[in-house]
Amino acid sequence: MEHPTHTQIIFADSVEEAKEKYLALGIKPDHDPNPRVEVIKVTEEEDVDLDQDFNLFGEVSVGPDVMEKIRTDAERAYVVYYMEKH
């Protein structure tokens, strides 16, 4: 079974740039030596309402503090996280 870990909000101009910035943070996975990196562009998620304090991006639910950060530049915001096998 896979679980999301180490979620970050990354501001970038493309999926590739967001993934590169995430990996450059040097975050180590918890359990999986080869986790999948999920990169989700905030404005491309179907059921997202930027005015709400809680939203679901892929496998990750975010709250008010994260939504506040996303709203600072929603057009360039990506939710990036590892999907690790446990």
Secondary structure, DSSP 8 states (H G I E B T S, - for coil): -EEEEEEEEEE-SSHHHHHHHHHHTT---SS-SS-EEEEEEGGG-TT--TTSS-EEETTEEE-HHHHHHHHTSGGGEEEEEEEEE-
